[in-house]
Amino acid sequence: MTSRIINQFLKSFVVLTVLALSACASIQQTERVAKIDPFERVNRAVFSFNEVADDYVIKPAAEAYKFVLPEFVRTGVTNFFSNINDVLIAANNLLQGKPSNAASDIGRFLVNSTIGILGFFDVATDMGLDKNREDFGQTLAVWGVGDGPYVVLPFFGPSNVRDTVGLVVDIETDFMINTNKLNSDEKVAVNGLRIINRRADLLDAGQLLEDAAFDKYSFLRDGYMQRRRSQIYDGEPPPMKDDE
């Protein structure tokens, strides 16, 4: 009889301990979200808008684009836009104090623009000049600018305050947007092609996300933050502090 009472007491104690720990974890998670995503209600509304725009406009256009054009053509288009972007990547590497990476970026641009026929063929990667991915948001982070609150931008998607400022600079220095060699209609057509091509490249990843994510908004938010942290530290981020 005494043994049964003790066992029942131990079981109750374990259950109460688990419940208490779960409650503490839930509170900590709520506090974490409030800190990194204080605009969650507005962000979710913008996220929903982006989802509708993608479902009814961008995604169908990307699916049609993928259906009509063979893969090698789509790859060439991706390479072309990626090649132009190598110039801005080089500039950001210089601003971040990484001259060797900047030299590699310029080397990629020169090789792919000539041997690779205006960048449609990525010859540079086969020559050992690997693709870097830098933007002004990362440059600001290297300079010590903090993330700021998480935000979701119309059409552009996940971001934060620092990266939003960086995005403005990226747009203002984007050759395909600001070039004088194209008229306004040609700019719309070229940049529309860039958007549709980019979305076509992400169709398979988008389907995996639909299948895997219970809360797509939270999944994308956390994934974005982890990915940006990895990019800022070139794939080798330091251990997170306890309060992060």
Buried (B, 14 or more C-beta within 10 A) or exposed (E): EEEEEEEEEEEEEEEEEEEEEEEEEEEEEEEEBEEBBEEBEEBBEBBEEBBEEBEEEBBEBBBEBBEEBEEEEBBBBBBBBBBBBBBBBBBBBBBBEBEEBBBBBBBBBBBBBEEBEEBBBBBBBEEEBEBBEBBBBBBBBBEEBEBBBBBBBEEBBBBBBBBBBBBEBBEEBBEBBEEEEBEEEEBEEBBEBBEBBBBBBEEEEEEEBEEEEEEEBBEBBBEBBEEBBEBBEBEEEEEEEEEE
